[in-house]
Amino acid sequence: MKRGDKIEQNLADAMLSGRVQADCSRLRRDVPSWSKLAEQQQAALLSFAYNVGAGFYGADGFDTITACLSEGRLEDVPAALLLYVNPGGPTEAGLRRR
């Protein structure tokens, strides 16, 4: 697919579902504290992964969020997520809500 292509809603839904399932599987595998997270916390990380890529954990540029998650400092995760908000960008409000 390329930019501008149109697809049917059922295909779009299937593609989204597949992406979310794949991202969730990767986070479940990679993030050591995943099972300790509340459903809402998992959803926030899944949303983050959807925007930046599910391979963020342990990747260059994601040291703070990786450290919080690997060290079990779950109370620090919300502040760490705010480090990845692009001020003034079109997605700022949504990123801050997450």
C-alpha positions in Angstrom: 0.0 0.0 0.0 1.1 3.6 -0.6 -0.1 6.9 0.6 -3.4 7.9 -0.9 -4.6 4.3 -1.5 -8.1 3.6 -0.3 -9.3 0.4 1.4 -12.5 -1.0 2.7 -13.3 -0.5 6.4 -13.2 -4.2 7.1 -9.6 -4.4 5.8 -8.6 -1.3 7.7 -10.1 -2.8 10.9 -8.2 -6.1 10.3 -4.9 -4.3 9.7 -5.3 -2.2 12.9 -6.2 -5.3 14.9 -3.2 -7.2 13.6 -0.9 -4.3 14.3 -2.2 -3.9 17.9 -1.9 -7.6 18.5 1.7 -7.7 17.2 2.6 -4.6 19.3 1.0 -6.0 22.4 2.8 -9.4 22.0 6.2 -7.6 21.6 5.6 -5.4 24.7 4.5 -8.5 26.7 7.7 -10.2 25.7 10.1 -7.3 26.0 8.9 -5.2 29.0 9.8 -7.1 32.2 7.2 -5.3 34.3 4.4 -5.7 31.8 2.4 -8.2 34.0 2.6 -5.7 36.9 0.9 -2.9 34.9 -2.7 -2.1 35.3 -4.8 -2.5 32.1 -4.8 1.3 31.7 -1.0 1.5 32.0 -0.7 -1.3 29.4 -3.1 0.6 27.1 -1.0 3.8 27.5 2.2 1.9 26.6 0.5 0.2 23.7 -0.7 3.7 22.4 2.9 4.9 22.8 4.2 1.9 20.9 1.7 2.5 18.1 3.1 6.0 17.7 6.9 5.3 18.1 7.1 1.6 17.2 6.9 -1.4 19.5 10.6 -1.8 19.5 11.1 1.3 21.6 12.0 -0.7 24.8 15.8 -0.8 25.0 16.2 1.2 21.8 18.5 4.3 21.4 16.7 7.4 22.4 14.4 5.6 24.8 16.7 5.3 27.8 14.5 7.0 30.3 11.3 5.0 29.6 13.3 1.8 29.3 15.0 2.4 32.7 11.7 3.1 34.4 10.1 -0.1 33.1 13.2 -2.3 33.6 13.7 -1.1 37.2 10.0 -1.4 38.1 9.7 2.4 38.7 6.2 2.4 37.4 5.3 5.6 39.2 7.9 7.4 37.0 6.5 6.1 33.7 4.0 9.0 33.1 6.7 11.6 33.4 9.0 9.5 31.1 6.2 9.4 28.5 6.0 13.2 28.5 9.6 13.4 27.3 8.5 12.1 24.0 5.8 14.8 23.4 6.6 17.1 20.4 5.6 20.6 21.8 3.6 22.5 19.3 3.1 19.6 17.0 -0.3 18.4 15.8 -0.3 15.4 18.1 0.8 17.2 21.3 -2.7 17.2 23.0 -3.2 13.5 22.3 0.3 12.6 23.5 -0.2 14.6 26.8 -3.6 12.9 27.4 -2.0 9.4 27.1 
